Structure formats: structure tokens, C-alpha cells
């Protein structure tokens, strides 16, 4: 085997070994509490913005829609 072929073979073997180790030794369950926290915080931020700027946001949306439908 040439030096390059040997290096490729060794790299491929290393990658396969590592993939097998990761997929068989660790069961990834995901980060459910993190996603729940992000969802709740996003909803809280949206509610806070809507509380302070709801009228302005509604006016902006109506103006944008009217400018598209009525040239």
C-alpha cells in the first residue's frame, strides 16, 4: 500500500471506530428542558413586546398589508 492509501485507510478506520463508539455507548435523549425553557422565554418576550407596543405593531401590520393590496 502506498503512503497515501495507508493514511486514507487509517483515517477511515478511525472515523468508523469513533462513530461506532459514539452511537453505541451514549444514548442521546436531547435537551428537552432547554427547548421548553427557550419556548417559554420566547412566548414571554413576545407577550412583553405586545404589551408595550401592541398598538404600534398592529398599525404597522395594517399599513404593510394595505400598501401591498392597494398600490
N, C-alpha and C positions, 0 to 999 in steps of 0.2 A: 504494500500500500504506500502511496506517496504521502508526503508530509501533510499536504492539504486534505487529502482524503481521510487520513488518520485524524486530523483535527476536527473535521466535519463529523466523522463517526463518533468521536469522543463527546463533542458538543451535543449531538443528537441523543446519545445515551444519557448524558447529564440532564437534559431537558425532560426526557421521558421519565427518568427516575424521580426528578423533582415533582413533576405533575402527578405521578402515582402517589408520592408521599403526601402531597397537599390534599388530594381528593380522597384518600383513604383514611388518613389519620385525624382529620378535622372535619367535623360536620358543621358547615356554615348555616346558621339559622337566620341570619340577617340581623338588622338593628331595628327591631320593631319599636322599642321605646324612643329611639331617636326620631323615627318617622312620625310617631304620634306627637312628640314634642314640636317638631317642625310644623306639622299641620295645625296644631292648636295655636302656636305663635303666629302663623300666617293669618289665621282667622282673627286673632286678637288685633293684629296690626291693621287688617282691613276694616274691622269694626271701629277702631280708633280713628282712622283716616276718614271713614264715612261720617262719624260723629262730628268731627270738626269741619269737614269740607264737603258734606253731602250735597248741599245746595249748589255749590260751585261745580262739583263733579257732574251733577245732573244737567246743569246749564251747558257745560262743555260737551257732554254727550249729545244733547239735543241739537246744539249748534253744528256739531260734526255731522250728524245724520241729515239735518236739513241742508247742509252745504253739498252733500253727496246727491241727495234726491232732487234738489232744486238748484240748478246751475245759475 
